[in-house]
Amino acid sequence: MTRDPQKDKELAMVERLEPIVRCLRVLYVSAGKGSMLLGDVTQDIATNPRITMAQTVVDEHVRLLVKICPTWLTLVNLRKKEYLKLNRNLDTNIVLDAIKTKENQLLS
């Protein structure tokens, strides 16, 4: 039985989201901001020693995370720039559960 290559790629991306979620949370709490430029966020995550990904790959993962958990992370276009807004009031475990649910959906 073969799987769709697109599903395999999405599954691989979903499996790598957990450290990105933790890094995003730390980044926003330490900066004390509600929203930040998407380019700045992806650059900070890409330079994190625990995450070994290029900035463009991190951008793809963040956009997937916006689709999986839109209540926690939203993408806002303002003055021709993309901002990433994080809901700091939402528990990170809820986000991680949503990721696990998506992973289970892709596996079945």
N, C-alpha and C positions, 0 to 999 in steps of 0.2 A: 504494500500500500504506500503510495507516495503522497507527499504533502505539497501544497502550493508553495513555491519559493518565496512569494511575498509574505505568506504566513510565517515561514521559517525566519525570515529577516525580522519581522515584527516581534516574534517570540524572543529572538536573540536580544533585541533592543529592550524589551520589557524586562528580561532577566538582569539587565545592567542598570535599571532605574533606581534601585534601592540606595546605592551610595550617592547618586546624584540628588535624591530627595534629601538625604542627610546633609549634604554639602550646601544645598539651597537653603535649608532651614538655618544652618549656622551662619551663612553669608548674610541673610536678611536680618537675623537677630543681632549680629555684630555690627552691621551697618546702621541699624535703627531706622531703616527706611521701609516704606510700604511698597514702593515700586522702584525699579532700576532699569536702565537700558538693557535690552536683550543682549547686545554685543558685549557689554561689560560683564554681565552675569556669565555668559558662555566662556568668556576669556578667563575669568576667575576660576571657574570650574575646571577648565582645560589645564590650567597651571597647577591644579591640586595634585600633590604627589600620589594620592590614593586612586585617582581617576586618570587612567592613561588613554586619553582620547584626544583627537584633534578638535579644534574649536567648531568646525563645521559638523562633526559627528555629534558633539555635545548639543549643538543647536537642534539637530534632528531629534535627539532624545528629549530635550526640553519641550519641543512642540508635541511630541507624543504624550508626554506627561500632562500637557495642557488638555489634550483630548481625553485622557483617562480620568483625570480628576479636576474638572473645571471649577469646582467650588474652592479648591485650594490654590490653584495657579491659573491666572488669566493673562492673555496677551492683549495689550491695548495699543492701538495706533494713535499717535498724537504728534502733530506737526511733522509728518513724514518719517517719524522714528517709531520703532517698536519698543514698548516698555513691557516688562514682566512684573505683574502684581501678585504678591503672595499674601494669602490670608493667614496671618500668624495666630489667629484665634482657633483655627482648626487643628486638632491633634494630628501629629505626624503618623501615628499608628493607623488612623483612618485611611490616610493616603496609601500607606504600605499595604493595608488590607485590600484596597481598590486595585492596586498593582497585582497582588496575588490572585484576585478574582479574574482579572484580565488574562493573566498567565494561564490559569486553569481553563478559561474559555478557549484560548488558543491551542492548548494541548488536547482538548477533546474534539 
